[in-house]
Amino acid sequence: MGISTDRAYELLRQLGIRPPAQPLIVAVIDGGVDTAHADLKAVLWHNPREIAGNGRDDDHNGYADDVYGWNYTGGKDGRNVFHDQKEETRLYARLRPRYEGKTLAQVPAAQQTEFRLYERAKAAYTTKRAEAETAYQRDSQQLAEDIANTATLKKAYGVPVLDSALLRHSPSADTTLTKLASLFYRITSRMHQPNADSVLNYYRHYNAELKDRLDYAYNLAYDPRPIIGDHIQDLRERAYGNADLATSLADHGTKHGTHCAGIIAADRTNELGGKGVADHVRLLSVRCIPDGDERDKDVANAIRYAVDNGAKVISMSFGKYFSPEKAAVDEAMRYANTKGVLLVHAAGNDHLDTDQTVQYPQGRYLNGQQIPNLITVGANARANDEHLVAPFSNYGRQSVDVFAPGVEIMSTVPSSAYGPLSGTSMAAPTVAGVAAVLKTYFPQLSPADLKRIILQSAVPCHTQVLKPGTKERVDFATLSRTGGIVNLYEAVKLASTQPSPKHQAKAHASK
């Protein structure tokens, strides 16, 4: 269930529509991008007014050496934030001294809204912390068993490496060893790993991620913000951070952002790796997403930075379930709309109905009005069967606009490599790429036009699928506003029938 990219480009050729000389700027608000990647470096945005590496703010925009973009989670001394707390952890830590041990009746009326927020944050933190502790303990025990079992097999077979061929054809007559080898063979095959040690390395990495949740995400005492050195309560503050977009190539955030960037626009003209959706864009990277939850202040600034530097489409593969400074993000989104910028956002990976459980950024402003320049994207898989919806994807008949491919997507990862990732994080840049193609070849389209065309051209699907997080079968069409999967060919076909601004003006004048 793809998006008909090649067919769309063939249609553009048949229509004789060529891109303008100037590539479209697409911003990737994420965890950073490997700017040296062989399949990305030719499509990166370069700030034409900035001289690289001189340590000065040549264009006087408040950001020194912002050649490829900016990093709002870095300090002026070159250090960077890789981990942060979840928003519920931050809220509970901040509000606990004020409300711990109190009931609603004991709180002044003017503070009761904040008290209810405190209670929600406390409940979410307590539940998630307990789940993280249980998961880490269980996984650590299993990891220890796996390490011991592989050591037993190596010793019994007298080999330093348990490759898949050896595991498949155990050289031992011992039934216990044979069963153990067979188990590891099934695991290596399922995970597409060459040997047992590579599987263990994967398990160790996952175990470290579980520990990070305890050490950082759900740790009330952890505060990385002094590294950045800003005034966190000052939502109007703009000039903080650094120009380090790749941070550490081993960092999960850089891998995530690099992967999203490749989905949008990996170089379509070379013979390397794969091809991004969009063929005539420049990628502007804004880093503000750590492991943990992003800060509303950073997201608002990232949107403004992207808009001010000419982005017309912004890809946003992040989200959370508390947004205490949502007003600042709303203001930035309104600003983007006034500048003709479309925002594309991932729906989230918690198999939740976001009509019932709000995920931020959401599709409505605080006043309840719909955000006209925001598209929210769920993830679908390859086959048109009961597993068409990604089992992790959030969904919502009112809150999710459309679905796009997001399972085992191959794209760019750091160090000029490639790899598969899954998530609505992969689906959102797919739609951002579609929007970029439409805006490139039909530059007269406004954000509202782009959103309307993308949604109207989505291919409807009524396959009976497993509702994410359940065994219940539902009509795929009930999981989003459009009931369909984004399709670039259908979008181009629809866009090509839209009247030009001149024709619209003539039609209006004749009435």
C-alpha positions as CSV (number, residue, x, y, z in Angstrom):
1,M,0.0,0.0,0.0
2,G,2.3,2.7,-1.3
3,I,1.7,6.3,-2.4
4,S,2.3,6.0,-6.2
5,T,5.3,8.3,-6.3
6,D,6.8,7.1,-9.6
7,R,3.4,7.2,-11.2
8,A,3.0,10.8,-10.0
9,Y,6.2,11.9,-11.6
10,E,5.2,10.3,-14.8
11,L,2.0,12.2,-14.8
12,L,3.9,15.5,-14.2
13,R,6.1,14.7,-17.2
14,Q,3.0,14.0,-19.3
15,L,1.4,17.3,-18.2
16,G,4.6,19.1,-19.1
17,I,4.8,20.7,-15.7
18,R,8.4,21.5,-14.6
19,P,9.6,22.7,-11.2
20,P,10.7,26.3,-10.7
21,A,14.4,27.1,-10.7
22,Q,14.4,27.7,-6.9
23,P,14.0,24.5,-4.8
24,L,11.3,24.4,-2.1
25,I,12.6,24.6,1.5
26,V,11.2,21.9,3.8
27,A,12.0,22.0,7.5
28,V,12.6,18.8,9.6
29,I,11.9,19.6,13.3
30,D,13.4,16.6,14.9
31,G,16.4,15.3,16.8
32,G,19.0,16.4,14.3
33,V,20.3,15.3,10.9
34,D,23.6,13.9,9.8
35,T,24.6,16.7,7.4
36,A,27.5,14.6,6.0
37,H,25.2,11.8,4.8
38,A,26.1,10.9,1.2
39,D,22.4,10.7,0.2
40,L,21.4,14.0,1.9
41,K,24.3,16.5,1.6
42,A,23.2,17.5,-1.9
43,V,19.7,18.4,-0.8
44,L,20.5,20.3,2.4
45,W,19.5,23.9,2.9
46,H,22.4,26.3,3.2
47,N,21.9,29.7,4.9
48,P,23.1,32.0,2.1
49,R,23.9,34.8,4.6
50,E,26.0,32.9,7.1
51,I,29.7,32.1,6.9
52,A,30.4,28.6,8.2
53,G,32.7,28.1,11.2
54,N,33.6,31.7,12.0
55,G,31.7,31.7,15.3
56,R,29.8,34.9,14.3
57,D,26.2,35.7,13.6
58,D,26.9,37.1,10.1
59,D,23.2,37.6,9.2
60,H,22.4,39.1,12.6
61,N,19.4,36.8,13.1
62,G,20.5,35.8,16.6
63,Y,22.1,32.5,15.6
64,A,25.8,32.2,15.0
65,D,26.9,29.7,12.3
66,D,23.4,28.5,11.5
67,V,24.5,27.2,8.1
68,Y,22.2,24.1,7.9
69,G,19.7,25.1,10.6
70,W,19.6,25.4,14.4
71,N,19.7,23.3,17.6
72,Y,17.5,24.6,20.4
73,T,18.6,21.8,22.7
74,G,22.3,22.8,22.9
75,G,24.4,25.2,24.9
76,K,26.7,27.9,23.7
77,D,29.6,26.0,25.2
78,G,29.0,23.2,22.7
79,R,27.3,20.7,25.0
80,N,24.0,19.2,24.0
81,V,20.9,17.7,25.7
82,F,20.3,14.1,24.7
83,H,17.7,13.2,27.3
84,D,14.9,15.0,29.0
85,Q,12.0,14.3,31.3
86,K,8.5,13.4,30.1
87,E,6.2,16.4,30.4
88,E,4.1,14.7,33.2
89,T,7.4,14.3,35.1
90,R,8.2,18.0,34.7
91,L,4.7,19.1,35.7
92,Y,4.6,16.8,38.8
93,A,8.0,17.9,39.9
94,R,7.1,21.6,39.5
95,L,3.6,21.5,41.1
96,R,4.2,18.9,43.9
97,P,5.6,21.4,46.4
98,R,2.4,23.5,46.0
99,Y,-0.2,20.8,46.0
100,E,1.1,17.6,47.6
101,G,-1.3,16.3,50.2
102,K,-4.0,18.7,49.4
103,T,-7.6,18.1,48.2
104,L,-9.6,20.1,45.7
105,A,-11.6,21.6,48.6
106,Q,-8.4,23.0,50.2
107,V,-7.3,24.8,47.0
108,P,-8.4,28.4,46.2
109,A,-10.8,28.6,43.3
110,A,-8.3,30.5,41.2
111,Q,-5.8,27.5,41.4
112,Q,-8.2,24.6,41.0
113,T,-7.5,24.3,37.2
114,E,-3.8,24.0,37.9
115,F,-4.5,21.5,40.8
116,R,-6.5,19.3,38.4
117,L,-3.5,19.4,36.0
118,Y,-1.2,18.4,38.9
119,E,-3.5,15.5,39.7
120,R,-3.5,14.3,36.1
121,A,0.3,14.7,35.8
122,K,0.9,12.9,39.1
123,A,-1.3,10.0,38.0
124,A,0.4,9.7,34.7
125,Y,3.9,9.9,36.2
126,T,3.1,7.3,38.9
127,T,1.7,4.8,36.4
128,K,4.4,5.3,33.8
129,R,7.2,5.2,36.4
130,A,5.9,1.9,37.8
131,E,5.6,0.4,34.3
132,A,9.1,1.5,33.5
133,E,10.5,-0.1,36.7
134,T,8.7,-3.4,36.0
135,A,9.8,-3.5,32.3
136,Y,13.4,-2.8,33.2
137,Q,13.5,-5.5,35.9
138,R,11.9,-8.1,33.7
139,D,14.0,-7.3,30.7
140,S,17.2,-7.3,32.8
141,Q,16.5,-10.7,34.1
142,Q,15.7,-12.0,30.6
143,L,18.9,-10.4,29.2
144,A,21.0,-12.1,31.9
145,E,19.5,-15.5,31.0
146,D,20.2,-14.9,27.3
147,I,23.8,-14.0,28.0
148,A,24.3,-17.1,30.1
149,N,22.6,-19.3,27.5
150,T,24.8,-18.0,24.7
151,A,27.9,-18.6,26.9
152,T,26.8,-22.2,27.5
153,L,26.3,-22.8,23.8
154,K,29.7,-21.3,22.9
155,K,31.4,-23.4,25.5
156,A,29.7,-26.6,24.4
157,Y,30.4,-26.0,20.7
158,G,33.8,-24.6,21.3
159,V,33.2,-21.6,19.1
160,P,33.6,-17.8,19.6
161,V,30.6,-16.9,17.5
162,L,27.2,-18.6,17.3
163,D,26.3,-17.8,13.6
164,S,22.9,-18.7,12.2
165,A,24.2,-21.7,10.2
166,L,25.6,-23.3,13.4
167,L,22.4,-22.6,15.3
168,R,20.3,-24.1,12.6
169,H,22.3,-27.3,12.5
170,S,23.3,-28.0,16.0
171,P,26.4,-30.2,16.2
172,S,25.3,-31.7,19.5
173,A,23.2,-34.7,20.3
174,D,22.2,-33.1,23.6
175,T,18.5,-32.4,23.4
176,T,18.7,-29.4,25.8
177,L,21.5,-27.8,23.7
178,T,19.7,-28.5,20.5
179,K,16.5,-26.9,21.7
180,L,18.4,-23.9,23.0
181,A,20.2,-23.5,19.6
182,S,17.0,-23.8,17.8
183,L,15.5,-21.0,19.9
184,F,18.3,-18.7,19.1
185,Y,18.1,-19.6,15.4
186,R,14.5,-18.6,15.3
187,I,15.3,-15.3,17.0
188,T,18.2,-14.5,14.7
189,S,16.0,-15.3,11.7
190,R,13.1,-13.2,12.9
191,M,15.4,-10.3,13.7
192,H,17.4,-10.6,10.5
193,Q,20.6,-10.9,12.5
194,P,23.7,-12.9,11.5
195,N,24.5,-14.4,14.9
196,A,23.6,-14.6,18.5
197,D,26.0,-11.8,19.6
198,S,24.3,-9.3,17.3
199,V,21.0,-10.3,18.9
200,L,22.4,-9.7,22.3
201,N,23.7,-6.3,21.3
202,Y,20.2,-5.4,20.2
203,Y,18.9,-6.6,23.5
204,R,21.5,-4.7,25.5
205,H,20.6,-1.5,23.6
206,Y,16.9,-2.0,24.4
207,N,17.7,-2.7,28.0
208,A,19.7,0.6,28.1
209,E,16.7,2.4,26.7
210,L,14.6,1.0,29.4
211,K,17.1,2.2,32.1
212,D,17.1,5.6,30.5
213,R,13.4,5.9,31.1
214,L,14.1,5.5,34.8
215,D,17.2,7.7,34.9
216,Y,15.8,10.6,32.8
217,A,12.2,10.4,31.5
218,Y,10.6,9.5,34.8
219,N,13.2,10.9,37.2
220,L,11.8,13.8,39.2
221,A,15.2,15.2,40.1
222,Y,16.7,15.2,36.6
223,D,17.0,18.6,34.9
224,P,19.2,19.0,31.8
225,R,18.1,22.6,31.1
226,P,21.1,24.3,32.7
227,I,23.2,22.9,29.8
228,I,21.2,25.1,27.4
229,G,21.4,28.1,29.7
230,D,18.2,29.8,28.7
231,H,15.4,31.3,30.9
232,I,12.9,28.4,30.5
233,Q,9.9,30.5,31.7
234,D,10.6,33.2,29.2
235,L,8.5,32.0,26.2
236,R,9.6,35.1,24.2
237,E,13.2,34.2,24.4
238,R,14.6,33.2,21.0
239,A,18.4,33.4,20.9
240,Y,19.7,30.3,22.7
241,G,21.1,26.9,21.5
242,N,23.9,26.1,19.1
243,A,24.5,25.1,15.5
244,D,25.3,21.4,16.2
245,L,22.7,19.5,14.3
246,A,24.3,16.1,14.2
247,T,25.2,16.2,17.9
248,S,26.4,12.6,18.3
249,L,25.9,10.2,15.3
250,A,25.3,7.5,17.9
251,D,22.4,9.5,19.4
252,H,18.9,8.1,18.8
253,G,17.6,11.6,18.0
254,T,20.1,12.1,15.1
255,K,19.2,8.6,13.7
256,H,15.5,9.5,13.9
257,G,15.9,12.9,12.3
258,T,18.2,11.6,9.6
259,H,15.7,8.9,8.8
260,C,12.8,11.3,8.5
261,A,14.9,13.6,6.3
262,G,15.7,10.8,3.9
263,I,12.0,9.9,3.6
264,I,11.2,13.4,2.5
265,A,14.0,14.0,0.1
266,A,16.9,11.6,-0.1
267,D,18.7,12.5,-3.4
268,R,16.6,11.1,-6.3
269,T,19.4,11.8,-8.9
270,N,22.2,9.7,-7.6
271,E,22.6,5.9,-7.5
272,L,22.8,5.6,-3.8
273,G,20.4,4.1,-1.3
274,G,16.8,5.0,-1.9
275,K,14.9,8.0,-3.3
276,G,13.0,10.5,-1.2
277,V,9.5,11.5,-2.1
278,A,10.3,15.0,-3.1
279,D,12.7,15.8,-6.0
280,H,13.3,19.5,-5.9
281,V,13.7,20.6,-2.2
282,R,16.2,21.7,0.3
283,L,16.1,20.3,3.8
284,L,16.4,22.7,6.7
285,S,17.1,21.0,10.0
286,V,15.9,22.3,13.4
287,R,16.8,20.2,16.4
288,C,14.6,20.4,19.5
289,I,13.5,16.9,20.2
290,P,15.5,14.9,22.8
291,D,14.8,11.4,24.1
292,G,11.9,12.3,26.4
293,D,9.4,15.0,25.7
294,E,10.1,18.2,23.8
295,R,9.6,21.6,25.4
296,D,6.7,23.7,24.1
297,K,9.0,26.7,24.1
298,D,11.5,24.9,21.8
299,V,8.8,23.7,19.5
300,A,7.4,27.2,19.1
301,N,10.8,28.6,18.4
302,A,11.7,25.8,15.9
303,I,8.5,26.6,13.9
304,R,9.3,30.3,13.9
305,Y,12.9,29.7,12.8
306,A,11.8,27.4,10.0
307,V,9.2,29.9,8.8
308,D,11.6,32.9,9.0
309,N,14.2,31.0,6.9
310,G,11.7,30.3,4.1
311,A,10.3,26.8,4.8
312,K,7.0,26.2,3.1
313,V,6.4,22.7,4.6
314,I,7.4,21.6,8.1
315,S,7.7,17.9,9.1
316,M,7.1,17.3,12.8
317,S,7.6,13.7,14.0
318,F,7.1,14.1,17.8
319,G,4.3,14.4,20.3
320,K,3.3,14.2,24.0
321,Y,0.2,14.1,26.1
322,F,0.7,17.3,28.2
323,S,1.3,20.7,26.8
324,P,1.5,23.4,29.5
325,E,2.6,26.2,27.2
326,K,0.4,25.2,24.3
327,A,-0.5,28.9,23.7
328,A,3.0,29.6,22.6
329,V,2.9,26.7,20.1
330,D,-0.5,27.9,18.9
331,E,0.9,31.3,18.3
332,A,3.8,29.9,16.3
333,M,1.4,27.8,14.2
334,R,-0.8,30.9,13.5
335,Y,2.4,32.7,12.4
336,A,3.3,29.8,10.1
337,N,-0.2,30.0,8.5
338,T,0.2,33.8,7.8
339,K,3.4,33.0,6.0
340,G,1.9,30.2,3.9
341,V,3.5,27.3,5.7
342,L,1.9,23.8,6.0
343,L,2.7,21.7,9.1
344,V,2.6,17.9,9.0
345,H,2.5,16.1,12.4
346,A,2.8,12.4,13.5
347,A,-0.2,11.1,15.2
348,G,1.8,9.1,17.9
349,N,2.7,5.5,18.6
350,D,0.6,4.5,21.6
351,H,-2.3,2.8,19.8
352,L,-4.7,5.4,21.3
353,D,-7.9,7.0,20.1
354,T,-6.8,10.6,20.1
355,D,-10.4,11.7,19.9
356,Q,-10.5,10.6,23.5
357,T,-6.9,11.1,24.6
358,V,-5.4,14.3,23.3
359,Q,-1.9,14.2,21.8
360,Y,0.0,17.4,21.3
361,P,0.4,19.3,19.1
362,Q,-3.3,18.7,18.4
363,G,-5.4,19.8,15.5
364,R,-7.2,22.6,17.4
365,Y,-6.2,25.8,19.0
366,L,-6.9,26.4,22.7
367,N,-10.1,28.2,21.6
368,G,-11.4,25.1,19.9
369,Q,-10.9,26.3,16.3
370,Q,-9.4,23.9,13.9
371,I,-5.8,24.6,12.8
372,P,-6.1,25.1,9.1
373,N,-2.5,24.5,8.2
374,L,-1.9,21.3,10.2
375,I,-2.2,17.7,9.0
376,T,-2.0,14.8,11.5
377,V,-0.8,11.4,10.1
378,G,-1.3,7.8,11.2
379,A,0.8,4.9,10.1
380,N,-0.2,2.0,7.8
381,A,1.7,-1.2,6.9
382,R,2.3,-2.8,3.5
383,A,-0.4,-5.4,2.9
384,N,-4.1,-4.7,2.4
385,D,-5.3,-7.1,5.0
386,E,-6.2,-7.1,8.7
387,H,-2.8,-5.8,9.6
388,L,-3.0,-2.8,7.3
389,V,-3.0,-0.4,10.3
390,A,0.2,-0.3,12.1
391,P,-0.4,-1.9,15.5
392,F,1.2,1.0,17.3
393,S,-0.5,3.8,15.5
394,N,-2.7,6.3,17.2
395,Y,-6.0,6.9,15.4
396,G,-9.1,9.0,15.6
397,R,-12.0,9.8,13.3
398,Q,-11.8,13.5,14.1
399,S,-8.2,13.9,15.2
400,V,-6.2,11.9,12.6
401,D,-6.5,13.2,9.1
402,V,-5.0,10.5,6.9
403,F,-2.7,7.5,7.0
404,A,0.6,6.9,5.2
405,P,3.2,4.1,5.1
406,G,5.1,3.8,8.4
407,V,6.1,0.2,9.0
408,E,9.7,-1.0,8.3
409,I,10.5,2.0,6.1
410,M,14.0,2.0,4.7
411,S,15.7,5.3,4.8
412,T,18.9,7.2,5.6
413,V,20.6,6.7,9.0
414,P,23.9,8.3,10.2
415,S,27.3,7.6,8.7
416,S,25.9,7.4,5.2
417,A,24.1,4.1,6.0
418,Y,20.5,3.0,5.6
419,G,18.1,1.1,7.9
420,P,14.4,0.4,8.6
421,L,12.4,2.2,11.2
422,S,8.7,2.1,12.1
423,G,6.4,4.7,13.5
424,T,4.0,7.5,12.7
425,S,7.3,9.4,12.7
426,M,7.9,7.8,9.3
427,A,4.4,8.4,8.0
428,A,4.5,12.1,8.7
429,P,7.6,12.9,6.5
430,T,6.0,10.8,3.8
431,V,3.1,13.3,3.8
432,A,5.5,16.2,4.1
433,G,7.2,14.9,1.0
434,V,3.8,14.7,-0.8
435,A,3.1,18.3,0.2
436,A,6.5,19.4,-1.0
437,V,5.9,17.9,-4.4
438,L,2.6,19.6,-4.7
439,K,3.9,23.0,-3.6
440,T,6.9,22.7,-5.9
441,Y,5.0,21.9,-9.0
442,F,1.9,24.0,-8.1
443,P,3.4,26.9,-6.2
444,Q,0.1,28.9,-6.2
445,L,-1.4,26.4,-3.6
446,S,-1.9,27.8,-0.1
447,P,-1.5,25.7,3.0
448,A,-5.3,25.2,3.1
449,D,-5.2,24.1,-0.6
450,L,-2.5,21.6,0.1
451,K,-4.3,20.2,3.1
452,R,-7.6,19.9,1.2
453,I,-6.0,18.3,-1.9
454,I,-4.0,15.8,0.2
455,L,-7.1,14.8,2.2
456,Q,-9.5,14.7,-0.8
457,S,-7.1,12.6,-2.9
458,A,-6.4,10.0,-0.2
459,V,-7.4,6.6,-1.4
460,P,-10.4,5.3,0.6
461,C,-10.0,1.9,2.1
462,H,-12.7,-0.2,3.8
463,T,-10.6,-3.2,4.7
464,Q,-11.5,-4.9,8.0
465,V,-8.5,-4.3,10.2
466,L,-7.4,-4.9,13.8
467,K,-8.0,-1.7,15.7
468,P,-4.5,-0.8,17.2
469,G,-4.1,-2.1,20.7
470,T,-7.0,-4.5,20.4
471,K,-8.2,-7.7,18.7
472,E,-11.4,-5.9,17.5
473,R,-12.0,-5.7,13.8
474,V,-13.1,-2.4,12.4
475,D,-13.4,-0.7,9.0
476,F,-10.1,1.0,8.2
477,A,-12.2,4.1,7.1
478,T,-13.4,4.7,10.6
479,L,-9.9,5.4,12.0
480,S,-9.3,8.8,10.4
481,R,-11.1,11.8,8.9
482,T,-10.5,10.7,5.3
483,G,-10.7,7.0,5.9
484,G,-7.8,6.6,3.4
485,I,-4.1,6.4,2.6
486,V,-2.3,9.4,1.1
487,N,-1.5,9.0,-2.6
488,L,0.8,11.4,-4.5
489,Y,-0.5,10.4,-7.9
490,E,-4.1,11.2,-7.0
491,A,-3.0,14.4,-5.3
492,V,-1.1,15.6,-8.4
493,K,-4.0,14.7,-10.6
494,L,-6.4,16.7,-8.4
495,A,-3.9,19.6,-8.1
496,S,-3.6,19.8,-11.9
497,T,-7.3,20.5,-12.2
498,Q,-7.3,23.5,-9.8
499,P,-7.8,26.9,-11.4
500,S,-4.8,29.2,-11.3
501,P,-5.1,32.5,-9.2
502,K,-5.5,34.4,-12.5
503,H,-8.4,32.3,-13.6
504,Q,-9.9,32.6,-10.1
505,A,-9.6,36.4,-10.2
506,K,-11.2,36.5,-13.7
507,A,-14.1,34.3,-12.5
508,H,-14.6,36.5,-9.5
509,A,-14.6,39.7,-11.6
510,S,-17.1,38.3,-14.0
511,K,-19.7,37.6,-11.3
